[in-house]
Every structure is written in C-alpha cells, then in structure tokens.
C-alpha cells in the first residue's frame, strides 16, 4: 500500500479541470486502493483526484462514521443508492464516484463547517450549498449507479468534491469579504512547518502521484 501526497492550497494543480476516465483498468483500481488509503490516513470524509495532482474526474467518500454519529440527522431515507437499472441497493463505503454528474440540486442551504484536506488548519466560512442532491456516476468498474441524498453532510460533501473536479476551491465559494487570502496561506504554511507534522510526513513516505505515469490518464 502506498500513500499519496495531498496537495495544499494554493498548489497550481488543484486548479486544473479534470477530464473523464475512459480506461477502467486494473491499474486504475490499484491506484484507487492507494487513493482511498490516503483519504483514511489523513482523516478525510472525501478526496478528489485533483487533490493529489491528477486532473481526472473521480472522487471517493466515506460517510460511515457520520451516519453512525448523531451530529447530522439520521440517514434513514435521506441517502439512497440505486444501481444502473434504478433498483435501490445498500450503501457501502468507501464509495467511488467516477465521471460524476450532479443532475439535481435544490433546497438551498448555508453551511459554515466545510473542511478540506487541501486546507489544513484553516477555519471555514459560509458556503451556499443545496440539501437535495442527485448524483449519477460510474463505479471503479465503469458500472453506472446513482445516489439521492437529502442528508446534510453527504449532500454538501458531494458538492464539495465535485467542485474539486472543476478546480473550484473553498475560497471561491466564500464571501470575499469574510477572509484574507494571505491568512489562509499562512495558516497552511504554519501547519506544514509544525515539527510534529513534518516528522509525521517523513515517516509516511508519501508518493507524489502527479510525478508518476498512469495508464488511465
Ligand atoms: Zn476539498
């Protein structure tokens, strides 16, 4: 198992728009194993390909811990997964979304708790999102599926990860008057330069995914 380096804002590759996956190869699935391990290692609820410097359209999420806690409303009926024939299937995590499309977004809401692995140590400001979301995607084998969500955390997470695929970052969603760009970059630098974090990163021996060649690109 390898871990990938998660790029921090304002790394230029975070801004690159992803292109669709057309080659669902074994190597792609092997990459996903390491990609998922990376999400868990850094305690993310989701991770999108551009965050490791890969300009492709896929992300992974895991809502298990959130669904088990009562911090957000009960998942009963608020999160439904359907197979390619529109038959409801059980949700299982981690869940891989390849070439996702947000086909419905209604019920506008404002949230101020969105976090991002590309913004460590940065406080969140208000973002405008939607509560009712329908997303269509392919899994790691290229099979189509869809999710209907009115679950607050899951719906916001889908919109956040989808933004990454278009190179859209949290500050683009925040009110420009609510933060200073320089402070955000300073907070991230403080995190990176913290001796404990440096030691931890050295031990993890992360791979810079964007410096390698993959057959699915
Ligand atoms: Zn993010």
Boltz pocket constraint, residues with backbone or C-beta under 6 A from the ligand:
constraints:
  - pocket:
      binder: B
      contacts: [[A, 46], [A, 115], [A, 116], [A, 117], [A, 118], [A, 160], [A, 164]]
      max_distance: 6.0
